[in-house]
Amino acid sequence: MGYTLRKRSPRPPIQVRTSIAEYSAYDLMQLIEWLSSDGQLRTDDEIVTEMISVLGFSRRGVRIEAAIKSALQSYRSGRLQKSLF
């Protein structure tokens, strides 16, 4: 019994921006949900690393990492679904 990887769902229509401050928490949570849609298990560090690439950043700054980790925590607490209603 293992996990079955599946094709990732379509990427949310969120434009690449020049600063992490230009992304809303909702934007980041949507991208986290999209990354997770393939069913692959990832550590928090792997999610942060992949998000940095998806967001178009070349460096892992303190503010970038903090914003992604905060969005990840919100996503895991179910805030993405709550914000849709």
ROFI-150009 format. One record per atom (N, C-alpha, C, O): residue number from 1; chain; atom name; x, y, z. Coordinates in steps of 0.2 Angstrom, whole numbers. Example, Ala and Ser with C-alpha at 12.3 -4.5 7.8 and 13.67 -1.06 7.14 Angstrom:
! residues 2
PT   seq   mol   atom      c1      c2      c3
PT     1     A      N      66     -28      39
PT     1     A     CA      62     -22      39
PT     1     A      C      66     -16      39
PT     1     A      O      71     -17      42
PT     2     A      N      64     -11      35
PT     2     A     CA      68      -5      36
PT     2     A      C      64       0      39
PT     2     A      O      67       6      40
! end
This chain:
! residues 85
PT   seq   mol   atom      c1      c2      c3
PT     1     A      N       4      -6       0
PT     1     A     CA       0       0       0
PT     1     A      C       4       6       0
PT     1     A      O       7       8       5
PT     2     A      N       5      10      -5
PT     2     A     CA       8      16      -6
PT     2     A      C       4      21      -8
PT     2     A      O      -2      20     -10
PT     3     A      N       7      27      -9
PT     3     A     CA       3      33     -11
PT     3     A      C       4      33     -19
PT     3     A      O       9      31     -22
PT     4     A      N      -2      34     -22
PT     4     A     CA      -2      35     -29
PT     4     A      C      -1      42     -31
PT     4     A      O      -5      46     -29
PT     5     A      N       4      43     -35
PT     5     A     CA       5      50     -38
PT     5     A      C       0      51     -43
PT     5     A      O      -1      47     -47
PT     6     A      N      -2      57     -44
PT     6     A     CA      -7      59     -49
PT     6     A      C      -5      65     -52
PT     6     A      O      -1      69     -50
PT     7     A      N      -7      67     -58
PT     7     A     CA      -6      73     -62
PT     7     A      C      -8      79     -58
PT     7     A      O     -14      79     -55
PT     8     A      N      -4      84     -57
PT     8     A     CA      -6      90     -53
PT     8     A      C     -12      93     -57
PT     8     A      O     -12      93     -63
PT     9     A      N     -16      96     -53
PT     9     A     CA     -22     100     -56
PT     9     A      C     -19     106     -59
PT     9     A      O     -13     108     -59
PT    10     A      N     -23     110     -63
PT    10     A     CA     -21     116     -67
PT    10     A      C     -19     121     -62
PT    10     A      O     -22     122     -56
PT    11     A      N     -13     124     -64
PT    11     A     CA     -11     130     -59
PT    11     A      C     -16     135     -58
PT    11     A      O     -19     137     -63
PT    12     A      N     -16     138     -52
PT    12     A     CA     -21     144     -51
PT    12     A      C     -18     150     -55
PT    12     A      O     -12     150     -56
PT    13     A      N     -23     154     -58
PT    13     A     CA     -21     160     -62
PT    13     A      C     -18     165     -58
PT    13     A      O     -21     171     -57
PT    14     A      N     -12     164     -55
PT    14     A     CA      -9     169     -50
PT    14     A      C      -2     171     -54
PT    14     A      O       2     167     -55
PT    15     A      N      -2     178     -55
PT    15     A     CA       4     180     -59
PT    15     A      C      10     180     -54
PT    15     A      O      10     181     -48
PT    16     A      N      16     179     -57
PT    16     A     CA      22     180     -54
PT    16     A      C      23     187     -52
PT    16     A      O      23     192     -57
PT    17     A      N      25     189     -46
PT    17     A     CA      26     196     -44
PT    17     A      C      33     197     -42
PT    17     A      O      37     192     -41
PT    18     A      N      36     203     -41
PT    18     A     CA      43     204     -39
PT    18     A      C      44     204     -32
PT    18     A      O      50     203     -30
PT    19     A      N      39     204     -28
PT    19     A     CA      40     204     -20
PT    19     A      C      35     199     -17
PT    19     A      O      29     199     -19
PT    20     A      N      37     196     -12
PT    20     A     CA      33     192      -8
PT    20     A      C      27     196      -5
PT    20     A      O      22     193      -4
PT    21     A      N      28     202      -3
PT    21     A     CA      23     206       0
PT    21     A      C      17     207      -5
PT    21     A      O      12     209      -3
PT    22     A      N      18     206     -12
PT    22     A     CA      13     207     -17
PT    22     A      C       8     201     -17
PT    22     A      O       3     202     -21
PT    23     A      N      10     196     -14
PT    23     A     CA       6     190     -14
PT    23     A      C       1     190      -8
PT    23     A      O       4     192      -2
PT    24     A      N      -5     189      -9
PT    24     A     CA      -9     188      -3
PT    24     A      C      -9     181       0
PT    24     A      O      -6     177      -3
PT    25     A      N     -11     181       7
PT    25     A     CA     -10     174      10
PT    25     A      C     -15     169       6
PT    25     A      O     -13     163       5
PT    26     A      N     -20     171       3
PT    26     A     CA     -25     167      -1
PT    26     A      C     -21     165      -7
PT    26     A      O     -22     159      -9
PT    27     A      N     -17     169     -11
PT    27     A     CA     -13     167     -17
PT    27     A      C      -9     161     -15
PT    27     A      O      -8     156     -18
PT    28     A      N      -5     162      -9
PT    28     A     CA       0     157      -7
PT    28     A      C      -3     151      -5
PT    28     A      O      -1     146      -7
PT    29     A      N      -9     151      -2
PT    29     A     CA     -13     145       0
PT    29     A      C     -15     141      -6
PT    29     A      O     -15     135      -7
PT    30     A      N     -17     145     -11
PT    30     A     CA     -20     142     -18
PT    30     A      C     -14     138     -21
PT    30     A      O     -15     133     -23
PT    31     A      N      -8     141     -21
PT    31     A     CA      -2     138     -24
PT    31     A      C       0     132     -20
PT    31     A      O       2     127     -23
PT    32     A      N       0     132     -13
PT    32     A     CA       1     127      -9
PT    32     A      C      -4     121     -11
PT    32     A      O      -2     115     -11
PT    33     A      N     -10     122     -11
PT    33     A     CA     -15     117     -13
PT    33     A      C     -13     114     -20
PT    33     A      O     -14     108     -21
PT    34     A      N     -11     118     -25
PT    34     A     CA     -10     116     -31
PT    34     A      C      -4     111     -31
PT    34     A      O      -4     106     -34
PT    35     A      N       2     113     -27
PT    35     A     CA       8     109     -27
PT    35     A      C       6     102     -24
PT    35     A      O       9      97     -25
PT    36     A      N       1     102     -19
PT    36     A     CA      -1      96     -15
PT    36     A      C      -6      92     -20
PT    36     A      O      -7      86     -18
PT    37     A      N      -8      95     -25
PT    37     A     CA     -13      91     -29
PT    37     A      C     -11      85     -32
PT    37     A      O     -15      81     -35
PT    38     A      N      -4      84     -32
PT    38     A     CA      -1      78     -36
PT    38     A      C      -1      72     -31
PT    38     A      O       1      66     -33
PT    39     A      N      -2      73     -24
PT    39     A     CA      -2      68     -19
PT    39     A      C       4      66     -17
PT    39     A      O       5      61     -12
PT    40     A      N      10      69     -19
PT    40     A     CA      16      68     -16
PT    40     A      C      17      71      -9
PT    40     A      O      15      76      -8
PT    41     A      N      20      66      -5
PT    41     A     CA      21      69       2
PT    41     A      C      28      73       2
PT    41     A      O      33      71      -1
PT    42     A      N      27      79       5
PT    42     A     CA      33      83       5
PT    42     A      C      34      86      12
PT    42     A      O      29      87      16
PT    43     A      N      40      87      14
PT    43     A     CA      41      90      21
PT    43     A      C      40      98      20
PT    43     A      O      39     100      14
PT    44     A      N      39     101      25
PT    44     A     CA      38     109      25
PT    44     A      C      44     112      21
PT    44     A      O      43     116      17
PT    45     A      N      50     110      22
PT    45     A     CA      56     113      19
PT    45     A      C      55     111      11
PT    45     A      O      57     116       7
PT    46     A      N      53     106       9
PT    46     A     CA      52     104       2
PT    46     A      C      47     109      -1
PT    46     A      O      47     111      -7
PT    47     A      N      41     110       3
PT    47     A     CA      36     114       0
PT    47     A      C      39     121       0
PT    47     A      O      37     124      -5
PT    48     A      N      42     124       5
PT    48     A     CA      45     130       4
PT    48     A      C      50     131      -2
PT    48     A      O      49     136      -5
PT    49     A      N      54     126      -3
PT    49     A     CA      59     126      -8
PT    49     A      C      55     126     -15
PT    49     A      O      57     130     -19
PT    50     A      N      50     122     -16
PT    50     A     CA      46     122     -22
PT    50     A      C      42     128     -23
PT    50     A      O      42     131     -29
PT    51     A      N      40     131     -18
PT    51     A     CA      36     137     -18
PT    51     A      C      40     143     -20
PT    51     A      O      38     147     -24
PT    52     A      N      46     143     -18
PT    52     A     CA      51     149     -20
PT    52     A      C      52     148     -27
PT    52     A      O      52     154     -31
PT    53     A      N      53     142     -30
PT    53     A     CA      54     142     -37
PT    53     A      C      47     144     -41
PT    53     A      O      48     147     -46
PT    54     A      N      42     141     -39
PT    54     A     CA      35     143     -42
PT    54     A      C      34     150     -42
PT    54     A      O      31     153     -47
PT    55     A      N      36     154     -37
PT    55     A     CA      35     161     -36
PT    55     A      C      40     165     -40
PT    55     A      O      39     171     -41
PT    56     A      N      45     162     -43
PT    56     A     CA      50     165     -47
PT    56     A      C      55     168     -43
PT    56     A      O      59     173     -46
PT    57     A      N      56     167     -37
PT    57     A     CA      62     170     -33
PT    57     A      C      68     165     -34
PT    57     A      O      68     159     -35
PT    58     A      N      74     169     -34
PT    58     A     CA      80     165     -35
PT    58     A      C      84     164     -28
PT    58     A      O      88     160     -28
PT    59     A      N      81     168     -23
PT    59     A     CA      84     167     -16
PT    59     A      C      79     165     -11
PT    59     A      O      73     167     -12
PT    60     A      N      81     162      -6
PT    60     A     CA      77     160       0
PT    60     A      C      78     165       5
PT    60     A      O      82     164      10
PT    61     A      N      74     171       5
PT    61     A     CA      75     176      10
PT    61     A      C      71     174      16
PT    61     A      O      66     170      16
PT    62     A      N      72     178      22
PT    62     A     CA      68     177      28
PT    62     A      C      61     179      27
PT    62     A      O      57     175      29
PT    63     A      N      60     184      24
PT    63     A     CA      52     186      23
PT    63     A      C      49     181      18
PT    63     A      O      43     180      19
PT    64     A      N      52     179      13
PT    64     A     CA      49     174       9
PT    64     A      C      47     168      12
PT    64     A      O      42     165      12
PT    65     A      N      52     165      16
PT    65     A     CA      51     159      20
PT    65     A      C      46     160      25
PT    65     A      O      41     155      26
PT    66     A      N      46     166      28
PT    66     A     CA      40     167      34
PT    66     A      C      33     167      31
PT    66     A      O      29     164      33
PT    67     A      N      33     170      25
PT    67     A     CA      26     171      22
PT    67     A      C      24     164      19
PT    67     A      O      18     163      20
PT    68     A      N      28     160      16
PT    68     A     CA      26     154      14
PT    68     A      C      24     149      20
PT    68     A      O      19     146      20
PT    69     A      N      28     149      25
PT    69     A     CA      27     145      31
PT    69     A      C      20     147      34
PT    69     A      O      16     143      37
PT    70     A      N      19     154      35
PT    70     A     CA      13     156      38
PT    70     A      C       7     154      33
PT    70     A      O       2     151      36
PT    71     A      N       7     154      27
PT    71     A     CA       2     152      22
PT    71     A      C       1     144      23
PT    71     A      O      -5     142      23
PT    72     A      N       7     141      24
PT    72     A     CA       6     133      24
PT    72     A      C       2     132      31
PT    72     A      O      -2     127      31
PT    73     A      N       4     135      36
PT    73     A     CA       0     134      43
PT    73     A      C      -7     136      42
PT    73     A      O     -11     132      44
PT    74     A      N      -9     141      38
PT    74     A     CA     -16     143      37
PT    74     A      C     -19     138      33
PT    74     A      O     -25     136      34
PT    75     A      N     -16     135      28
PT    75     A     CA     -19     130      23
PT    75     A      C     -20     124      27
PT    75     A      O     -25     121      26
PT    76     A      N     -16     122      31
PT    76     A     CA     -17     116      35
PT    76     A      C     -22     116      40
PT    76     A      O     -25     111      42
PT    77     A      N     -24     122      42
PT    77     A     CA     -29     123      47
PT    77     A      C     -36     124      44
PT    77     A      O     -41     125      47
PT    78     A      N     -36     123      37
PT    78     A     CA     -42     124      34
PT    78     A      C     -44     131      32
PT    78     A      O     -50     131      30
PT    79     A      N     -40     136      32
PT    79     A     CA     -43     142      31
PT    79     A      C     -44     144      24
PT    79     A      O     -48     148      22
PT    80     A      N     -41     140      19
PT    80     A     CA     -42     141      12
PT    80     A      C     -49     139      10
PT    80     A      O     -53     143       7
PT    81     A      N     -52     133      13
PT    81     A     CA     -59     132      12
PT    81     A      C     -64     137      15
PT    81     A      O     -69     138      12
PT    82     A      N     -62     139      21
PT    82     A     CA     -66     143      24
PT    82     A      C     -67     150      21
PT    82     A      O     -72     153      21
PT    83     A      N     -61     152      17
PT    83     A     CA     -61     159      14
PT    83     A      C     -65     158       8
PT    83     A      O     -67     164       5
PT    84     A      N     -67     152       5
PT    84     A     CA     -71     152      -1
PT    84     A      C     -78     153       0
PT    84     A      O     -82     154      -5
PT    85     A      N     -80     153       6
PT    85     A     CA     -88     154       8
PT    85     A      C     -89     160      11
PT    85     A      O     -95     161      13
! end
